[in-house]
């Protein structure tokens, strides 16, 4: 039996590579919002951050095939690999699920590969706080590399760039969103661009277009992202991603950027936790929800303006915060 | 001279249709975040909500051409029209700007049309609180219909659906994002679908695809959105949008949905104001920003976990809220 309330014992079992303890902890992190604030403090002294590769891109560009190939390659290098797939369209999450572990061609029975699929909160991108914590569990469990697969990059304020050391954006000549997406500002978050389905028409043109867009901003960039072309189904060029991943990690180390990057990521994670908590007060706390509805009705009736209503909500949040902080102290 | 600090006088001048006062108030709403909390309470007793049509869609689908045509049609019906364009790619905001008013074919010198372009915060969609307030100024100024043009619908939590009574989503056979976007959940926010560039290949197929997607969910919908095909450049079918706009407004009234919809919109606007204020504390308040950085460094060093850091930030926010609320009362 695994006792989820004995956090220290659970952490110890994860460190001893008990796969059932890992699965239990991850499920609790994903499903029970009250678990993480109790469990993560117990886990924090023990996890050791490992290289984290983010793989992102629109549905259908071939992220899962790429992830699968990279896992095989890392296994050939005798690494332990953890995969977190946050993608409702991924075969890892949508395909044949075997308990908490998911089929992956060639590696599905390999005990040195741990795969976890998460439901996406908001299919246009964005991660839940659980994703960061599940990566910490994998690192405590003892993987050498973490791969995080996500569908697109969102505007939710907590994203693949806040977890991964290196982000590869997969594009395909067919997805059509490539350059449009890049122009919308997503460009500046990827460290590696990989045009998949290189055999299809338009692949070279897309790669050229990306290079020229990057050329327009490269004066502002410390690391100029490489642009690869590859074919995941034919297994051509995919593993070059790992070479550039190492190169990017070395670049961060050599330029003394590691600590600063990590702190910015953690600051963003903390900010996101705070925002989620405050959103929770407004959207989930029944008293506040009722008050918000009443305030809206008063604004509709012109008895109140929106700013006075916002002041009233802030006063309610203050009381909730005061209660929570007192609770945490007792 | 227009005194921005005499809010009552400013409101009076807007009510007297003083175009310079309108422009000044709008600029202050867009540029100075401290203006709205002072000015909106003074404006609130006077604005009267008018029919608001939201026009949204990806860049290049023809939103501005459609908006232009609809303004001409509303002018032919002798209506006063206000247009708010929140779109960095719109010719209204990107084109030839004449003071605060922008060229619009056929209506640019018409004093019964007031056009205001706003920079988009986050080009993947989402509105600023200023947009809602600028619509209120237009309504106080005395327009009969408001048209709000926005690029796409975002995930920022405050959006065209929170301002407009009726949202028309313009798609084009070339934009490619149509059905993909709909599948991503945007489908359920539009009240009218309009496939533009109906002469191009794929337009009918796109319309059929949208209808079939809507057919899959129509049991859940109160209002089943019509799907139009049109050609804005040839001026074919565009004005049907206005017919469906009226029909949708009547539907809301007949089914007693108006007050409920408006309250949900206002509740979301209030929630957004509160979230923006709290985000402001974390991202703009120098003390908090420095503390957030320090906390992140401590988490990196494992002296603290992310949840303890979030508690500390919440305690800081509580102090800021307490100060603000005291300030507001004095």
HADDOCK unambig.tbl for C-alpha pairs under 7 A between the chains (distance, minus, plus):
assign (segid A and resid 37 and name CA) (segid B and resid 307 and name CA) 5.63 0.50 0.50
assign (segid A and resid 40 and name CA) (segid B and resid 305 and name CA) 6.86 0.50 0.50
assign (segid A and resid 41 and name CA) (segid B and resid 305 and name CA) 5.36 0.50 0.50
assign (segid A and resid 44 and name CA) (segid B and resid 302 and name CA) 6.41 0.50 0.50
assign (segid A and resid 44 and name CA) (segid B and resid 305 and name CA) 5.98 0.50 0.50
assign (segid A and resid 45 and name CA) (segid B and resid 302 and name CA) 5.98 0.50 0.50
assign (segid A and resid 123 and name CA) (segid B and resid 184 and name CA) 6.17 0.50 0.50
assign (segid A and resid 124 and name CA) (segid B and resid 184 and name CA) 6.50 0.50 0.50
assign (segid A and resid 155 and name CA) (segid B and resid 155 and name CA) 6.21 0.50 0.50
assign (segid A and resid 155 and name CA) (segid B and resid 156 and name CA) 6.63 0.50 0.50
assign (segid A and resid 156 and name CA) (segid B and resid 155 and name CA) 6.69 0.50 0.50
assign (segid A and resid 156 and name CA) (segid B and resid 156 and name CA) 6.77 0.50 0.50
assign (segid A and resid 176 and name CA) (segid B and resid 176 and name CA) 6.82 0.50 0.50
assign (segid A and resid 184 and name CA) (segid B and resid 123 and name CA) 6.11 0.50 0.50
assign (segid A and resid 184 and name CA) (segid B and resid 124 and name CA) 6.45 0.50 0.50
assign (segid A and resid 263 and name CA) (segid B and resid 293 and name CA) 6.92 0.50 0.50
assign (segid A and resid 263 and name CA) (segid B and resid 296 and name CA) 5.24 0.50 0.50
assign (segid A and resid 263 and name CA) (segid B and resid 297 and name CA) 5.73 0.50 0.50
assign (segid A and resid 263 and name CA) (segid B and resid 300 and name CA) 6.67 0.50 0.50
assign (segid A and resid 266 and name CA) (segid B and resid 296 and name CA) 5.26 0.50 0.50
assign (segid A and resid 267 and name CA) (segid B and resid 292 and name CA) 5.90 0.50 0.50
assign (segid A and resid 267 and name CA) (segid B and resid 293 and name CA) 6.09 0.50 0.50
assign (segid A and resid 267 and name CA) (segid B and resid 296 and name CA) 4.97 0.50 0.50
assign (segid A and resid 270 and name CA) (segid B and resid 306 and name CA) 5.89 0.50 0.50
assign (segid A and resid 270 and name CA) (segid B and resid 309 and name CA) 6.54 0.50 0.50
assign (segid A and resid 270 and name CA) (segid B and resid 310 and name CA) 5.38 0.50 0.50
assign (segid A and resid 273 and name CA) (segid B and resid 310 and name CA) 6.28 0.50 0.50
assign (segid A and resid 274 and name CA) (segid B and resid 310 and name CA) 5.55 0.50 0.50
assign (segid A and resid 274 and name CA) (segid B and resid 314 and name CA) 6.56 0.50 0.50
assign (segid A and resid 292 and name CA) (segid B and resid 267 and name CA) 5.90 0.50 0.50
assign (segid A and resid 293 and name CA) (segid B and resid 263 and name CA) 6.90 0.50 0.50
assign (segid A and resid 293 and name CA) (segid B and resid 267 and name CA) 6.08 0.50 0.50
assign (segid A and resid 296 and name CA) (segid B and resid 263 and name CA) 5.23 0.50 0.50
assign (segid A and resid 296 and name CA) (segid B and resid 266 and name CA) 5.26 0.50 0.50
assign (segid A and resid 296 and name CA) (segid B and resid 267 and name CA) 4.97 0.50 0.50
assign (segid A and resid 297 and name CA) (segid B and resid 263 and name CA) 5.73 0.50 0.50
assign (segid A and resid 300 and name CA) (segid B and resid 263 and name CA) 6.67 0.50 0.50
assign (segid A and resid 302 and name CA) (segid B and resid 44 and name CA) 6.39 0.50 0.50
assign (segid A and resid 302 and name CA) (segid B and resid 45 and name CA) 5.97 0.50 0.50
assign (segid A and resid 305 and name CA) (segid B and resid 40 and name CA) 6.86 0.50 0.50
assign (segid A and resid 305 and name CA) (segid B and resid 41 and name CA) 5.37 0.50 0.50
assign (segid A and resid 305 and name CA) (segid B and resid 44 and name CA) 5.98 0.50 0.50
assign (segid A and resid 306 and name CA) (segid B and resid 270 and name CA) 5.90 0.50 0.50
assign (segid A and resid 307 and name CA) (segid B and resid 37 and name CA) 5.64 0.50 0.50
assign (segid A and resid 309 and name CA) (segid B and resid 270 and name CA) 6.56 0.50 0.50
assign (segid A and resid 310 and name CA) (segid B and resid 270 and name CA) 5.39 0.50 0.50
assign (segid A and resid 310 and name CA) (segid B and resid 273 and name CA) 6.28 0.50 0.50
assign (segid A and resid 310 and name CA) (segid B and resid 274 and name CA) 5.54 0.50 0.50
assign (segid A and resid 314 and name CA) (segid B and resid 274 and name CA) 6.57 0.50 0.50
assign (segid A and resid 314 and name CA) (segid B and resid 321 and name CA) 6.82 0.50 0.50
assign (segid A and resid 318 and name CA) (segid B and resid 318 and name CA) 5.60 0.50 0.50
assign (segid A and resid 318 and name CA) (segid B and resid 321 and name CA) 6.77 0.50 0.50
assign (segid A and resid 321 and name CA) (segid B and resid 314 and name CA) 6.81 0.50 0.50
assign (segid A and resid 321 and name CA) (segid B and resid 318 and name CA) 6.77 0.50 0.50
